Amino acid sequence: MQVLKALFSSGPFMPHGYCYMWDPGLVWLHVVSDSLIALSYLSIPFTLGYFVRKRRDLPFHWMFACFGIFILACGATHAMEVWTLWHADYWVSGSIKAITAMASVPTAILLLKLVPHAVALPSPAALRLEIAERMRAEEELSLAKAELELRVEERTAELKNVNEDLVLEIRQRRRVEQTLRDSEEQLRLAQEASGLGVWDWDTRMDRTVWSDQHFRIFGLKPSDQTFDGTNFVSLVYPEDRAAVKLIIREALRPGGEFNAEYRIQRQDGQLHWVLSQGRTHCDRAGEPFRMVGVTLDVTQRRQAAEELRRSEERFRLLVEGIADYAIFMLDPAGFVTSWNSGAERIKGYRAQEIIGQHFSCFFGDEDLRKGRPAMALREAITAGRFEDNGWRLRKGGARFQANVILTALRDQQGELIGFAKITRDLTESLRAEEAVQAAQVELARVVRVSTMGELTASIAHEINQPLASIVNNANASRRILASTAPDLEEVQQAVTDIAEAGTRAAEIISRIRALLRKSVPEKSPLDMNQVIHEVLALISGVLEKQHIAVGIQLRPALPAVLGDRVQMQQVLLNLIMNGIEAMNNILDRPRLLVIRSDARDSGLEIAVQDSGTGLDPQHIEHIFDTFFTTKASGMGMGLSISRSIIEAHRGRLWASRDPATQGAIFRFSLPVME
């Protein structure tokens, strides 16, 4: 900082203007002169720079650069001469002159070295002479060129046909080369994507080049080794060599293709299946010169295909061996295309009789008038599957009940290719089902009779009450009428009581007869609250004898359910009697039986809850099993029949423990009517 401060300090010096006594004329003379010189010096380097930039072919560019720096420094010294007239910065002025000196000395030295080279440059006269000689040489060259063109034109006619043939051959070769390049690129991409082995066989040299993947397919280590036809064939499994040789001979022709699937035996002894495909390339004469192809290990594919064939064969044998089901195929229009032994047994047609016939021949006249065959196909196409139970025809017109499933078959693109049809003869199963239902109904009736037998005392008590009332009222009426002044109003009241008691006894007997009679179940809308009251009326005597209190929690205005009244009464009677028996030995707490009804999202729900001994957790899963009972004298049929009845009504029956009362809760739900 001190050096810079001293450099730009005027010190004890006076401005240069004092030397001129501040004579205006003299001062302005120096100002104008030095300013013009400085401006001229400053403009010259830029002009030289522009010239050098435009003429890059000029020699001695460095000389122009040195002159530019020297002239720029000189201009700066003149500019300082103007500055020092008023400011005594002589150190700065001297420094600029020193820089000018440093630029001028190298320039002078370099100029001395340049002079010999400049002197050696040709003079304008020599340049003009050289130009004239060059013009004469160009004229001679033009004459020679003209002569050459004449010679070329003379030879053109001779070489025209040869050139055309050459062009055609070049184009052909280019097309072949482009085809080979495209093929090689495709093969390379295919090899990278799928593990294909690539091979290139020069048929003229009998030399084959393999890719690394091709070596690995044949169980060899990748190398630069080449193979001829003999070496390649030796790698083929002996039994397949003759066929491979024949395919190679057939492929060695214009447009020929090599396509062979054969076996190879690797060095480790493993036998593999490979697929080789290639294309032959020929020259214009039709002679093969190259075959390029790929090889793929298809061992797993062959194994999968063989397994698929075996699976299809097993499936065919399975379908053919099924005699209980008619399994056959239809084309998209509904014509039969296949027929198994089950179809022959059920329908009565042999395969040669029915294949090609429309499946509508299995429908009766009424179904044909309604268009049911076409409707079945439409629904199968729309929903993918159609199922129906109805009457079908055998050969000869005999009718039978059948379950039919028709499934639409589609290919990978979603196009309909046909239908699979399975028909099951329900004749025997319906008969068996009807027999089972009859047996179940009879068994349920037997259980009801057995239950009613257990309620004999209670029923007798219920009937004796209205009968006693009838006898008492009849005796009272006879005494009143025998008096001298009978009270007819009292007699009328007694007769009314007799009628009510008789009606009550008749209702009890009617309910007992309904439970005991043998009839086919018939479903009708039921009010379950009313059914509960009817059952409780039958067992009121039992409840009173066992000192059991009944809590009735029935939701009013319950939705109706579709069911058989007698069967619903039987279910409730079984559940209530089980609850009563569970409380027989209870002495330390009240005997309470609670019956509830409620409407849930799943349907109407009925619950029967007792305060008895409860359910053993290990028995809960088995209490509904047939013949399972925890009672010494029980048959194990009541709960099993009850669950069958509820499930036949599309409902559910289950049991659970009640931790509050230590008893059991039996619940069942039924779907309500819409």
Helices and strands as residue ranges (DSSP letters): H 2-7, G 16-20, H 24-54, H 61-83, H 90-120, H 124-194, E 197-202, E 207-210, H 212-217, H 229-234, H 238-251, E 257-265, E 271-282, E 288-297, H 299-321, E 325-330, H 341-347, H 351-354, G 359-362, H 365-369, H 372-383, E 385-393, E 399-410, E 416-425, H 427-454, H 456-482, H 488-516, E 524-526, H 528-538, H 540-545, E 549-554, E 561-563, H 565-582, E 592-600, E 603-610, H 638-648, E 652-657, E 664-670
